Structures are given as structure tokens and as C-alpha cells.
Amino acid sequence: GELQVSWGNEQAQRCRVPFRLPENKDNAAIVMVNAVCEK
């Protein structure tokens, strides 16, 4: 998937974070991932 992040209204204040959720057989409600924000 892809998460769109913004911290203001300007174009330079937005980025996208591509991610892939791990397969989780425990069906956890919270998943933590490390990602790099891309413009």
C-alpha cells in the first residue's frame, strides 16, 4: 500500500510512504513498520 503524509498545505510539506504489511496470523490490531518518506 501507500500512505500519504502531510504536515502543512504546501506541496513541499507532503510525501508518500510505500509499505507492505507483514502477514500476521495473530491478527494484531497494531503493526509497526519502518519506512522512508518519498516525495
N, C-alpha and C positions, 0 to 999 in steps of 0.2 A: 504494500500500500504506500501511500504518500500522505504525509502530514504537512499542512500549510501553516506556517507560523508567522505572526505579525506582532510587532511591539510599537507600532505607530501607523500613521496614514500614508507615509511616503513609500515609494517603490523600493528605496534602499533599506527600508525597515521591514522587509518581508523575505522569507526564504521557504524552501521546501525541504522536508526531511524524508527521504525514502526509507522504508522499513519493511521488514518481514517478521511477522510474529512466529515464534517457535511453536512447533506442535506440542501441545501440552495435554497430556492425558488426565491430569488432575483438575482441569477446567478452572484454573485460578482466575480470580477477578482482576488481579493486578499483575502486569508484566512489565519489568523494567528492561530497557534496551539502551545501548549507547549508539548515538548517531551523529552525523555531521550535517549541519545545515548548509544547503546549497542554494545559490541564487539563480 
